[in-house]
């Protein structure tokens, strides 16, 4: 796993789910590209917060990803 996760029991499942998110310009998933930095589970709010970057600063597909 190449990102931090505050729930180690779920980190593998998160990685597998995020491997389904494909960068449309490059054709690779966001995990293999190393775009994901951190994933936090916030149980009380039932949220998952994912910190990531894009392939370029002005990535035209940023909203889609």
N, C-alpha and C positions, 0 to 999 in steps of 0.2 A: 504494500500500500504506500502510495507516495504523498498522502495528505494526512493532516492531523484530524482526529475525530474524538469528541468527548465521550463517546460510547463505543468502546472497543468491541463489545459483543455484536454491534450492528455495523461496524465499519466495512466488513466484507460485503454485506448486503448492499450498503450504500455504493461501494465501488462497482459492484455488478450492475446496479441500476444506472449509475452515471456512465457506464460504458455504452449505454444505449443512446446517449446524447452525442450526436455526430456533428463535428464542425463542417458545415455545408461547403465551404471553400476548399478545405484540405481533404475531407473524406475520412478523417480519423476521429476516434472518440476523445472526449475531453479528459479522460483519465490517462490514456496513453500519451496525449499531448502534454500532460503535466500542467494543465490549466487550473486544477482544483488545489487549493491550499489548505482549506479547513472546512470541516462540517461539524456543526453544533446542533444537538437535539435539545429543545426546550420543552420539556414535558408539560409543565403547567399551562403553557400557551398552545400546546400541540403544534409546534413549528419546528421546521428544520431550516437552519441558516447555512448556506453554502457560500464560502468566500472563494472567488476565482478571478482569473484574469482572462483576457481575450488574446488572440494570436497577434493582433496589432492594436495600437492605441485607437485607431479610427475604424475598427472592424465594422464593416457594413452589416454583418449578420449578428451583431451583439444582442439586439433585441430578440432575435429568434432563438438564440442559444439560451 
